[in-house]
Each structure stands twice: as C-alpha cells, then as structure tokens.
Amino acid sequence: MMGNTTIQTMVSLLSNYQQLVVKQLGKYEMVGEYLTGDVDINVRLLCQMRTIVFLLKTAHLFKDAKHVDLAEALYAVSEENYFKDGVWLQQKKMDQEANLYSYAFVILAQSYLYKITKNPLYAMALAETYSLIEPRFTVSYLFKPLSAHACLEQNSAMHLFEALTFAYYQADAIYMKDAIKQLEILIASNFWQKDKNVLAEKITLQNAVVSYEAGHWFEWVSLLWRVEQAKGRAFINKDILYASAIKYATLTDTELVLNEMDSVFQPLDLEQIRIWPSLEYLRAKTLIEHHLPIVALNHFMAAFFDNKGLPKEYLLDKPVEKVKSTTGYHIAESFVDMLSIGCINNEKIIF
C-alpha cells in the first residue's frame, strides 16, 4: 500500500507542476524564469526548451495529446523569439548567441518533438542546430565554464552528450555518430579519474581536479543506462560509476544529496541542499537497483515539496513563493523514468 501511495504522490506532484506550466503558457504563450509570476522580458531560451521536454515527458506518461500541442506551440513561439540571423539567442531581448548549455537543450527539445510527432520539420531544425555547434568541437568550447573561473567544466558537455545520444538513438540523427564518439573521448580524457572511477566536475587548465558534483555522477549513470537500453555502447561503465558515486558522495540520514565537493570529496556546503541532485540520485538508484526506493522517495518528497505540492529549489526554502521553470525538467526526467521502469516488491509498476 505504501508503494501505491508513493506512486500517487509522484503523479500528483507532476500534475501540480504541469498545471503551473499550462496556466502560464495560457497567459503569455511562453514561460518565465519562474512559473509563479509574470514572464520577464529577458527570459532565457533554456527555460523554454526545458519546459518543452517537461511537457513531452509528462504527455507521454499521462497519454495526453494536448500537452504535445502545447509543446509544439511553445517551440514555435521560441523559434520566433530566439532564432535570429541563423543562430539561437541566449535570452529573449539580447543579441548574445546561446551558449553550449542552452544549445544542448535546443537539440534535446527538437529531438523529443521529432520522436513524438515524426514531423520532418523538426528533423530539419535539429540538423540545422547541430550544424551550428559541430564545427566548434574544441576543448575550450565544449568545456567552457558556466561561471567566470579559469578552469574547464564538464556540465555543458554532459548535457550535449545527453542531447546527441537522444537524437541519435531516438530521433534518427545517425549523422551525429562521429561527434558522439569524439565527445566521449574528450570527456573521458579530461574528466575521468581512473583511480577513483568518477568524473571531475571542474579541472584546472593543467588537469588538476578542482571539484566534483555528486548530482552529475548520478545523472551520468542515467544517461549511460539510456544508451545501453538503446543497444548502444556506453563509454563509461554505469555500474562502476554508480558504486563509486555511492562511495564518495555525502548523503544525509534521509538520503538527500550534498552536491558540491572539493578535490578530496569534502562537501563545500552543508546547508544549501538543492532539489535536482537528489532527483538524479533517486533516478539512478532506481535504474541500477531495479526497484523504486520507496522510503528514500517519501523522505525526499516530504522534504522538497510544500503542502500545496510545489517544489522547493533548496531544502531550507519555506514557504514556496517562486517555482523555477527549469526545475520541471529534472522532476519529469526523474519521476517519469522511475515510474516507467521501477518495480515494487519485484512487480513492475503499472501506471
């Protein structure tokens, strides 16, 4: 019974977030940085692309074609507002081209749209977006840090791997094969720590580890699992990475993830516990252990969602006043995958 209640809660939380998205789209045709306010004039491209992924993931789960229509409408509005002079823009009212992190989510959104609708226009758009980044496969571009620090960072490249592999295996983008291989080699040679069997998050220009992020370890496990499910060859062993992640990550008594660590795996912040690393941990745990972690899931949902079913970005946030539009991507990726392949008492979840 407890497992059934947990599943019902997960579905309810997805539905609550979905309603916020639908309400804001109904008013503005776009989402803002936050779903609980007005759409600011300079809202990021990333917010739109992650919301498209959220809508399509949940539409598949709920078998609701209306949300596919909403995703398509949001993409059309996004293309109108952010695709200028042959490139995608980082923000609505700025002329700055999108960074690699944002481009990765454009590719991912276009891939989802093509997979679900089979509209060849999305395949054409996907190929066009890919052509913008394919010539830039250099260490300095792929691993450019999102902050101003003089280092290399794997975050954007991880999401590019996510996008390219999804496009290749799920959206017929077979022309991306060589780029995926090249990306794998560059990620492994720069960030894989052979003695620890984990990926560094940031490294110096001399290849010394600056920091690790446990949430990204668990996210990588899920991405590698996805490649294997598509009959592909994972360039890192997901089981070895998961075992090492469990060994070096710091979890609370209720299995919440303290994400950022220094070069010797000591947590950098004991207070600011964010929602997304724990979502990635729960997803990876489900994929590797082949069952829904009911107790940890219940603790997580009680900790990170308020009595209205709205997500908190940080554990200590209360009450929830703002709901980030980018968080739905993590909630959907985690919960939908868990509901799709998880088991309770060795029985497959039937949704």
Sequence and secondary structure as in RCSB ss.txt:
>XXXX:A:sequence
MMGNTTIQTMVSLLSNYQQLVVKQLGKYEMVGEYLTGDVDINVRLLCQMRTIVFLLKTAHLFKDAKHVDLAEALY
AVSEENYFKDGVWLQQKKMDQEANLYSYAFVILAQSYLYKITKNPLYAMALAETYSLIEPRFTVSYLFKPLSAHA
CLEQNSAMHLFEALTFAYYQADAIYMKDAIKQLEILIASNFWQKDKNVLAEKITLQNAVVSYEAGHWFEWVSLLW
RVEQAKGRAFINKDILYASAIKYATLTDTELVLNEMDSVFQPLDLEQIRIWPSLEYLRAKTLIEHHLPIVALNHF
MAAFFDNKGLPKEYLLDKPVEKVKSTTGYHIAESFVDMLSIGCINNEKIIF
>XXXX:A:secstr
 HHHHHHHHHHHHHHHHHHHHHHHHHHHSS  SBTTS   TT BHHHHHHHHHHHHHHHHHHT HHHHHHHHHHH
HHHHHHHEETTEEBSBTT   B  HHHHHHHHHHHHHHHHHH  HHHHHHHHHHHHHHGGG SHHHHT  SSS S
SEESHHHHHHHHHHHHHHHHS  GGGHHHHHHHHHHHHHHHEETTTTEE SEE TTS EEEEEHHHHHHHHHHHH
HHHHTT   SS HHHHHHHHHHH EE TT  EE EE TTS BS SS  BHHHHHHHHHHHHHHHSS  HHHHHHH
HHHHB TTS B SBTT  S    BTTHHHHHHHHHHHHHHH EETTEE   
